[in-house]
Amino acid sequence: MIFIDIEEVGLRLSAAWLESARKVKENLAAASTAKERARIIEENGKLWRDLKADLAAVSNGKCWYCETRDHRSDNAVDHYRPKSSVRGENHPGYWWIAFDYKNFRFACTFCNSWRKGPDGTAGGKSDYFPILVGSQRAKGPDDILSEEVPLLIDPCCATDVALLWFDETGQVSANPHWADIDSAAQEKVDTSTRYYHLDHVYLVEARRAVYAEILKLCDDADKAQRWWIKSKQSSARDRYREAMSDLVRSLKRGREYSAVALCAIRGHRATSEAARVAFEYLSR
């Protein structure tokens, strides 16, 4: 998962779309029954579906939750806070933000819909939206959303994204650097792993491959640098430059599982000069 600036989506919205969304929000606020609200939401679903291309564009076509770019998947516009109901809760859903683009997330089928993997894992966000015990759940437009502490990591929240860590096995864990900052870090990571299905065998294998690729590129660059230093040959210098370019190119945000690549670089700065240089480049 990488940080997605939701304001990039806002900049893409037309005045016509914003006006349509405003009118629907007014109709929802004026509705007298839950049934009427459900009808309004159902009849106007085209509004969020119209934004699918814009949501995909800001992540280079990757699912905002798992970073998979799967053209076979019926990628959906997910409502981070469920629009019509919250599974397992006596809750009407966050209907008052059903047409707020800041509540939209671009999600692949496995992150968005509950299903089982071939390895026995199961997950998918569906209408689940667990919050930290003791925090206050909003149940209407007059409640304050910030009083909630969601247990699902939000790709549009930079401090949330920082909680995730990936190692050479491809597994998900809590970033050890954040354990002392956010007391709920482990619970958020465990909950998100389950409901976003981040332990799906396909994802684990794909992340493992990316991590291994980064380590190989680091090793190639380190060897090339050592040979350049030893030989003083221009051809060795050029090979080192090419190797570093290959490494930095592999760290682009647009690549699948770029967060894994970043973890690999961060985790090997102490043992690889190439990783240290690449991390400094990313920090600019």
Helices and strands as residue ranges (DSSP letters): H 6-10, H 15-30, H 34-43, H 46-49, H 52-57, E 76-79, G 95-97, G 101-103, E 104-107, H 109-112, E 115-116, E 122-123, G 145-147, H 158-161, E 164-166, E 172-174, G 176-178, H 185-195, H 201-231, H 234-249, H 258-267, H 273-282
